[in-house]
Amino acid sequence: MAVQPDDVLDARGLPCPLPLLKAKQALSRLAPGQLLEVMATDAGSWRDFETFIDQSPHEMPAREERGEVYHYWIRKGGESAS
């Protein structure tokens, strides 16, 4: 994906639910509208991130699997998000 994220979280090797917890922490440091890229190797993260996005103000414009690594792009939601 040719999008330049504002922050990158490398959660490879972390077991569930740590990739999602680390992503929540990283999102809290971003301004609304900024983009976080998350890399994870836990297969359960695919479902975890989908559920998290459904229940949050954030958006996931893209996600993909590259070999053993799952990549998620999460745009922080909020009142001033564009």
N, C-alpha and C positions, 0 to 999 in steps of 0.2 A: 504494500500500500504506500502511496506516495505522499501521505500526510505527515507533516512534521509535528510530533507531539510536543507539548510544553514540558512534560516530565515522563520518564521511563522508569517502570518498576520491574526489576528482575526478581521474580518469585519462583524461578526454576529450582526444582528439588525440594520445595516446601510442600508438606502434606496438607490436605484439606483440613480445616478451613483457612489456613494461613494465607494463601494467595488473596482471598477475598478480604480478610482482615487488614492485610498490608495495603491493599488497594483503597480501602475505606480511609485509612490513615493518610495515604498519599493524596487522595481527593480532597481531604480536609485542608490541605495546604495550598490547593489551587484556587484561583478565582473562578467565578461562574463563567462558563463558555470555554475555559481552557481544556486541553485534551491530554489525557493520560494514556500511555501505552503500557500494557501489562503483559509480561511473558511468564507462562506457567507450564509446568510439566504434569500437573495433577489432572487426570482425566475428569474427575468430578468438578473441576473448576468450570467446565463448559456449562453445566447445568446451574452451578452456583451463581455465576455471573449473569446468566439469563434471568434467574429468579430475582437477583438483587436489582437489576435494571428495571424489571417489571414493577418493583415495589419502591422505587426511588424516583427522585426528580431528574436523574441523570439519563443520558442517552448513550447507546452503543452503536455508533455509525458503522462499525465493521468489526469482524472477528474472523480469524482463520487459523487453520491447523497447518503447521509446516513441520512435517516429520513428527518428532516427539514433542514439539513445543507448540503450545496454544498461545496465540496473540489476540489481545483484546484492546480495542480503542474505546475509551470511555470519555465522553464530554460531560464536564460537570454542569449540573443543572442549577437553577436558582432564579430569583426574580430578575436579575440583570443579565441573564444569559441571552445571547443573540440568536 
